[in-house]
């Protein structure tokens, strides 16, 4: 039996329809997404611009304050050394909005089974565990040589405001939140559905203990505080 061009075309249409139903249509540089993976979207061309504030505290001197903008752009997917699909995160920096972007660093990100992993400064960090729920805990340093560090998910699917923007569905990941009379250590990140990281704080402070009059007053002797706040986002 001969197969004519019309039959071939009909067969191709059926196969395409089945492919669409079974796996969904997606571009080569997109990953199939489950609902909670939307907290960690990976798609070529996505970008986020952050307002960053840094404070450096040194004993007996005025704090050094710095502010700048950081832009993170998701590049074209590639296969990493483990055989997994990964996306480069190209990071750019500028002091003010009227200055040109300057290359800052190159990180990467990938989704592997139930882990959302960022490679930052050559170290793999498990940023999110999926599906995510309140009270969920995991070792963020599972894939690097650092000590065990337990992350905890809080306020899942709750709203969070950054600057003038309200994000209706977010998840907060707390890596450390310790405060005593002598020190404060705080590291947390907030992710929004369909956006990704919208807020990050890293605080490490030592308070005054040399004089009885300053104990318990949160008077900073030395330390650092860094805060990322999302300014805008989109796709190039």
Secondary structure, DSSP 8 states (H G I E B T S, - for coil): ----HHHHHHHHHHHHHHHHHHH----TTB----GGGGGG--BTTEEEEEEEEEEEE-TTS--EEEEEEEEEEEEEEEE-TTS-EEEEEEEEEESSTTS--EEEEEEEEEEETTEEEEEETTEEEEEEESS--TT-EEETTTTSSS---EEEEEEEEEEEEETTEEEEEEEEEEEEEEE-SSEEEEEEEEEETTTEEEEEEEEEEEE--SSTTTTTTT-EEEEEEEEEEEEEEEE-
